[in-house]
Amino acid sequence: MNNLLYTGYSDEQLIGEYLKGDNNCFGILYNRYYPKVYSKCYSFAKNGDDAFDMTQEILLKAISNVGSFEGNAKFSTWLYSISTNYCITFSSKKSKKYHEDIRAARQILVDWMDDQDFEERQRREAMELKLDDYLMLLPEEERQLMILKYRKNYSVKDLQKEFDLSASAVKMRLLRARMKMSQIISLQEAA
């Protein structure tokens, strides 16, 4: 059927037609709710790429489970519930990841710092306290590269697989990330 025939249909009518086998109906629902779900996801993720991925996951989850939609509430309420639960789970995982990143960042700093004399050790300890903020100033991909390479001891080959990059691209990105981290530390120390 033509999508124009469905323009006046309610969400519940579209679901009924979808369950009868008309896949176009879920496409209409998708277009109807994508902006709202994306907005919800963005409010949690604060990042367009993450919000996009989350929105896709939520809408795929909704289509996979639309048969369990009983119609006791509006479809929008049901979808809002799925979205909220997914976003809360995402935030919880992100918080856990943030704390792992902090621990990894401290190890990176320890690896970088020369532990030969007392003044340097004092400086390192002071920087370890500030490193949480410094690491978060790096873009997400560079932060992850640093953590995987220096905390989790990933090889360049492992990083190639993880980020789908060539060996030279991984090495260049690691170099840039180290340089940015050094700049961040220098700027913060000078302030």
N, C-alpha and C positions, 0 to 999 in steps of 0.2 A: 504494500500500500504506500501511497505517497505521504510524506511527512506532513504536508499541509493539511491532510485530513485529520491529523491528531492535534492540531494547534489548540483547539478548545478543550481537549481532554484533561481531566484531572489527573493527578499523580497516580491515584489508585486505578483509574481506568487504563492508564498507560501500562501499569504493572500487570493488570489482567491481560492485556493484549500481548505483552512480552511473554508472560507465562504460557500463552497459547501458541507462541512460536514466532512472533513478529519482533525481531531483534532491533528494528528501527525505533521502537518505543523506548528502549533503554537509552538509546542515543539522545532522544529528546530529553529524557530525565537527566542524563549526564550534562547536556548543555544548559539545562535549567538550573542545576545545583552546583556546577563546577565553581562558579565565582564565590558562592557562599562557603563551600567547603575549603577552597583555597584560602580565603580570607581567614577562616578559623585556624587553618594550619599555619599560616604565616604569623598569626598572633602568638603561636607557641614557638615556632622554629626561628623566627626573626631572620630568615634566610630564604630567598626565593627558590633556590634549587631544592632545599629540603622540603619547603612547602609544596612545591610541584610534585616531588616524589611521594610525599605523604598523601596528597590529594588523589594521586593515581591509585595508591594502595587502598585508600578508603573507598573509592568508587568501585574498584575491583572487588573489594570485600562485600560491598553492598550488592553488586550484581550476582556474586556467588551465593549470597544468602537471601536474595529477594524472595525465594520460595518460603522462607520462614517469616516473612512480613505478614502479619495476621490482620492488619487493618484496624486494630483496636485504637490506634492513634494515627495521626497523619503520617504520611511517608516522610515529610520534612522533619518531623519529630524523631522518627526512627533513625533517619540518616544523621541528624544532629547528635543523637546518642552514640552512634557508631563513631562519628567524627571526634566527639569529645573524649571518649574512652581511648581512641587511638592516639590522640594528641597528648593525653595524660601519660600514657605508656611511653610515648616518644620522649617527653620531657624527663621522665624518670630515668630512662636509658641515657639521655644526654647528660643528666646530672652525674650519673655514675661514670660516664666517659670523661667528663670534665675532671673529676677527681683522679682518674687514672692518668689523664694528661698531666696533671700537676705533679704527681709522683714521678712520671717519666721525665718531665722537664727538670726536676731536681737532679735526677741522675745524669741528664745531659750536661748540666752545669758542672757537676762533680767531675765528669770526664774531661771537660774543657779546662778547668781551673788547675793551675800548678799548685800542688800541695807541699811545696818545698819550705816556705817560711811562714812564720806566725802571722805577719800582717796580711799575707795573701789568704791564709785560712780564715782570718777574721772577715776580710772582704767577701770571700766566697760564702761564708755563712750569712752575711747580710744580704747578699744577692739571692741566695736560696729563698729567703723570705719574700723577696720581691718577684721572683721568677714566675710565680703563678700569673701575675698581671702581664709580665713581659711575653710569656708564651701565648697568651690569649690575644696579643696584638698581631700575631702572625695570621695570615690567611689560613683557613681550615686545612687545605691540602698540604701546605708547607708544614703546618704544625703536625699533621699526621705523618708525613714523611720523616720528620725529625724524631718523633716518638718511636716509630717503627724501626728506624735505622739505629738510633742510639740507645733506646731503652729496651726494645724487644729484639735487638740484634739481627734484624732482617738483613739479608744480603742484597746486593743490587739486583740480583736475579729474582729474589723474592718480591722486591719492590716493583720490578718490571711487571710481574704477574698481577700484583695487587692493584696497580694503577694503570695497567695496560699501556705501558710506555716502553720505548727502547732504552737500552742501557745508557746511552749518552744523554737521553732526556732525563733519566732518573738522576744521573750524576750532576747534570746542570741544575736541576731543581734543588737538589741537596745543597749544592754550592750557594745558590741564591738564598735558600732558607737560612743557611749558616751566616751569610753576609747580612741578611736582614736582622737576624737575631743579634749579631754583633752591633749593628747600628742601633737597634732598640736599646740594648744594654748601655751603649755609649751615651746615647741621648738622655736616657733616664738617669744615668750617673752624673751627667753634666748639669742636670736641672737642679 
